[in-house]
Amino acid sequence: MNSAQKLLWSQRDLLLNWTCEHPAPLLRWLHDAEVLSSPQYLSLLERSSSNAVAQALETVCATEESSQKFLLVLREVQDYYCGDLQVWVERHCRNDAISKPAAAPVKVEASTDKKPKGPFAKLLKGKSKGFTLTPEIKAKEELKPNRHVKLANIRVPISAHKTTLLKRTEQLKCYSEGDGVSSNSASYIEIRYTDLFVTEDNDLVDSRQHEYFDLASRRARIYVHQACQRIRPCHLLSPEGTSGRPPKRVKVKGIAGIGKSVAVQRLVYEWAIGKSMREFTCVFDLRFRELNLIEAPLSLLELLGERFRYLKPILCDLFSSPGSLLFILDGLDEFRFPLDWDGPGKNIDVDSKVPVSELMVALIKGSFLPEASVILTTRPSTVAPKHFFQRCCVVLGFEEDQVKEYTSKFYKDSEVAEKVYDYILNNDNLFVLSFIPLYCYIICTAMVEFFSSGTQDDGDSKSLELNPPRTVSEVYFCYLFTAVKHHALRGSADRSTPRSEVLSLAKQQLTNLGKMAYENLLQKKIMFDRADLEKYGVTPADVQSTFLCHILQPLKEETVEMFSFFHLTVQEHLAAIYCAINLFSQEDIIQALDFWCFGIRPPSSTAAPLQNTDLNMDKLESLQMFTRFFMGMLRARLAGHLDGLILSPMEQGDGIPATLGLWFQDQFKSRKLENQTALNLLHCLMEFHMKEATSIAAPEIKKLNLFKMKLSVVDCAAMHYVLQFSPHKLQELNLGYSNIGNRGLNRLGPILHRCESLYLRYNCLDKQAAILESAILKSNECQVKKLFMCGNNLGPEGVLELWNALEHNTTVEELYLDITGITERGTENIVNCLSKNTSLKTLTIVGNDIGEVGRRRLKELEQRRPGLRIIANFVDDLGLLQAYLDWVGEIRADRDQMDSVKNADALQSVLKGLQVAGEQVEKGENTEKAKKLQMQIVELLRSSTDLTG
C-alpha cells in the first residue's frame, strides 16, 4: 500500500467527520475527477450525508491513483469545510512534502468530549506519513495562475457565500408521496434537473394572448422551421462565434413553469460548487419577489449588504473589479414597481440611494456598472426592451427526449416510469402539455394514483387505475386530489377512502382558495401577501403543513413574505372548481360563459362568481385556459366527482348538456369562426366531453378559419373531437401557416374527407402527409373540391401518390402544389393519371424544379386534357403574381416571419422560378409584376442575410 492510500486509510474518520455535514462539493469533484462513476455519484446523493462520504472514502482508498486524486480534489474543495480540514490539507498535501514524516493526526476540538463513531473508527492506527504529489499532479498545480493579493482577503467570505448558495440551490422543491417504489426520486438538483431547450429569441409577442398558447405557437414554428442553436444555461454568457465578445447583458424569457428559475438555480449551483463560470469572483442572485417590499430608497451596497450579510465587509473590494461580478435577476414579471425604460436616468454609483426600481433599470440597461454581467429572467408579456441586451434567449421547455428523461427520473420504479411515459406519448393533450417542465411534474404527480405498482385498493382507486385522465382538466383534478388525499389520510392505512369523503375533509380550504384564485384571476393578480390570504380565510401557517404546500408557494426571506400559486394554471384550475361548485342553475352557467368568453356582463345574479365582474375587456383572452378548466370541472360535477365540495344541488342538472349545446350552437351560428376565440370554443367542448352537447353544436360549423394560428396537436385533437359529431360537409377548413405537421394532420385525418375547400399551405408536411391525403382522395366519401398544399415538402415520392389518387377522383376541381419539392421524377405518371381525371380544372405547380422533361410532360397533359388549366410559370397568371406580391408584403411588414427557414427557402424557390420564367416571356403587365416581385424578394433576402450576419 502506497503513501496516499495509507494516509487516507488512517485518517478516514477525521475526514468523514469534517466533510459529512455538507458532502456535495467533495462528491461532485470526485465524480468530475473520474474517481466516482455517474451511477455511483447519483446513488451516493440519495444516501444520508455520513453514509455517502463513508462509501466515497471506501471507493477512494481502493487504489493509490484514486487516493492521489482524492487529495488533489481535497485541495480544491477545502474552502467549503472547517479550518481543521484546511490545516490538515496544508500539512499533508503540500507540494514540497516529499518523504517527510507527518506529525500526529490533527484532532478535532469539538470531538474531545465525545469520540466520533464513524464507520472507520476501528481502523485508526497511530500516526500517518506525509503525502507526496506525483509529477503529473505537480505539473497541473504549477499551471494554475497565482491569486491576486486581494483575493486572499475575500477568500473566507466568498467561501461562506458559496456554501450558503449551495445549500439553498442543491434541492429542487418537488412532491413525494410516502416511500413506495412508485414515488418520485430524490429532489437533489444533480439527479432531478433535466436540460431545457433554450434558443435565441427573435420573436415579437402579442401580450394579450395567454402565454401558454403563445409558447405552443412559438415552438410549432421554431421546431420545424428554424435552424435554431441550442444554448445551455451555463453558456448564456459565452461569446458568439470564435472571435466574439461575451455578452454583458442577457435576457431569458419564458412562460410560467417553463423552467427559467430552475435553470437559474442550476446556474448558481454550478458556480457555487466551482464547476461553471469561474471567471466570476462573485455571483449575486436577486429575485424580484424579494425586492417588492423595499419601499425606501437605498444604495446597491445597502441592498447587497442586507441580502448577503457575510459579504458586507468585502463589498467595496468586490466592486473595485466590477467585471468579475455577475448579477442574476430572476422574475422581472413579478416586480410590482413601474419601470421607466425610456427615462434619462441618473448618474448613480454603488453608494447612491435611489428607489429600487431605478436601481434595477440602471443595472439592466448598463448605465450603472456596465462592466458587470447581468442575466435577467422574465415572462414574455413583461416589457424589457431588447436593445439593452447583447443576447436574448427564449426557454421552450423540454423536447420529447427530455420528457422521457424527466419521467424516468421522477419515479424510482422504472416500470411505472415507462408506463407513464407511454401514456403521455399516446395522449395528444398530455403530450403537448408535457414540454412545459411544471406541467410534466403535475402530470407525473397525478399519474401516481393510476400506475403505482403498489396500489391494489378496491373501489375508487381501482376505477382510477382503469381510467387514467384524458383531458387537461382531469389531469389537474387528479393532481389536486392526490395532494389532498395524501395529506388528509396521512398516517391512515385505508387508502381506498371514497373520493367524496376525501374532498369533504378539505372542503372549506378548497372553497376559500378557489375564491381567492378566481377573484384575483379576473385582475391578473398572481402574488399575494399574508393579508390577502387571511382576507380569504386561508391560514398562512397551513401552507407548509397541509395539502396547500402543493398549491401555494411561500416566499420567506429576511425582509419579505409573499405567496403565489404553484403555477398560473393551478390558479386557473382552482378558480374553475370554485365556479363549478358555486353556479347553481343553467342561467348562471350561460351568463358566466357569456362573460368569460365575450365580455358580456351578467345582469343581476345571486351566484357568487357573478357578483364581482370587474374585468377589463383586454384581459378576456387571458381567461381562455380557465374557461376550458371550468367546462371540465362542470362535467366532473355532473358526473358526481365533486361530491364532498358541493354546497347545494344543481337546478335541472340533467338538462345542462342540452342547454350548453344550444349555447355553443348559437355562437357557431352568429359569430365568424376564426382565430383563438373559435379555437377556445372547440377546446371547451372537448373538455366538457359530453356527446349530447357536442352533437347539438357541431352541425352549425360550416366554415373554420384558423389561418396562421400556429396550432398544436392538441388543437387538432379538439377540432377532430367536435367536427366528428357533424354529419354535414365543411365548406372551408383553413389551416394555412398553422404548422400542424404530420402528427396534427393524422389527428384530423378522419374528418378531412368532408372539407370542400381544404387549405394546408405551409404546414411542415412531407411525403407521409401526401400519402394520407391520397387515401382521402381515393375514398368514396371524399367531398374535397379545392386542395391547397403549397409550401410543403411533399417531394417527388409524395406527389406521385397524389397523381395516382387523382386518377379516379371525381371531386377535386382545383389543386395547388406551389413550392412542394416536385422534381422531374415527380412528373413521371402525371400524364397517365391526370389525363384520365375528369373533374380537375386548375393545377398550379409553380416554384418546382421539374426540368425540361417535366415541362414537356405538362404540355402533353394540356393537349390530352384541354379543359385543364396548368399554371407552371409565375408569369402565367396575374392573380397568382399578385398573391405572391401580397405574401412578400406580409413578410416585409412582419420581419419575424423571416426566422422561418421554410419562408427563406420558399422565397429562393420563387426567385428561381421567376428567373426561369423571365427568360421565356416578353414584355407585358404580367412581366412587370414579375420583375417587381423578383426585386422585392432579392431585397428581402439580402436584408435578412445582413441582419443574420
Salt bridges, closest charged atoms under 4 A:
ASP32 OD2 - ARG28 NE 3.03
ASP32 OD1 - HIS31 ND1 2.95
ASP32 OD2 - LYS275 NZ 3.21
GLU58 OE1 - ARG12 NH1 3.54
GLU65 OE2 - LYS69 NZ 3.73
GLU76 OE2 - LYS144 NZ 1.92
ASP79 OD1 - ARG155 NH2 2.50
ASP96 OD1 - ARG94 NE 3.13
GLU141 OE1 - ARG75 NH2 3.25
GLU141 OE2 - LYS144 NZ 3.36
GLU170 OE1 - HIS22 NE2 3.33
GLU177 OE2 - ARG495 NH2 2.19
GLU190 OE2 - ARG28 NH1 2.75
GLU190 OE1 - ARG266 NH2 3.47
ASP195 OD2 - ARG232 NH1 2.00
GLU200 OE2 - ARG391 NE 3.70
ASP201 OD1 - ARG218 NH1 3.42
ASP201 OD2 - LYS253 NZ 3.41
ASP203 OD2 - ARG218 NE 2.94
ASP203 OD1 - ARG221 NH2 2.95
ASP206 OD1 - ARG208 NE 3.08
GLU211 OE2 - ARG379 NH1 3.77
GLU240 OE2 - ARG391 NE 3.74
GLU270 OE2 - ARG28 NH1 2.84
GLU270 OE2 - ARG266 NH2 3.23
ASP285 OD2 - ARG168 NH2 2.19
GLU290 OE2 - ARG287 NE 2.76
GLU290 OE1 - ARG307 NE 2.83
GLU295 OE2 - ARG336 NH2 2.46
GLU302 OE2 - LYS353 NZ 3.27
GLU306 OE2 - ARG309 NH2 2.60
ASP333 OD2 - ARG379 NE 3.40
GLU334 OE1 - ARG289 NE 2.63
GLU358 OE1 - LYS346 NZ 3.43
GLU399 OE1 - ARG230 NH1 2.15
GLU405 OE2 - LYS409 NZ 2.76
ASP428 OD1 - ARG743 NH2 3.50
ASP428 OD2 - ARG747 NE 2.32
GLU449 OE1 - LYS485 NZ 3.23
ASP460 OD1 - ARG499 NH1 3.95
GLU474 OE2 - ARG470 NH2 3.61
GLU474 OE2 - ARG635 NH1 3.26
ASP532 OD2 - LYS525 NZ 3.12
GLU557 OE2 - ARG287 NH2 2.64
GLU558 OE1 - ARG309 NE 3.68
GLU561 OE1 - ARG530 NE 2.91
GLU572 OE2 - HIS210 NE2 2.93
GLU700 OE1 - LYS702 NZ 3.97
ASP715 OD1 - HIS683 NE2 2.65
GLU756 OE2 - LYS729 NZ 2.72
GLU756 OE2 - LYS785 NZ 3.72
GLU781 OE1 - HIS753 NE2 3.61
GLU797 OE2 - ARG825 NH1 2.38
GLU807 OE2 - HIS808 NE2 3.84
GLU807 OE2 - LYS836 NZ 3.13
ASP849 OD2 - LYS912 NZ 3.33
GLU852 OE1 - ARG855 NH2 3.29
GLU860 OE2 - ARG864 NH1 3.44
ASP877 OD1 - ARG869 NH2 2.73
GLU890 OE1 - LYS708 NZ 2.36
ASP896 OD2 - ARG221 NH2 3.55
ASP899 OD1 - ARG221 NE 3.52
GLU939 OE2 - ARG892 NH2 3.71
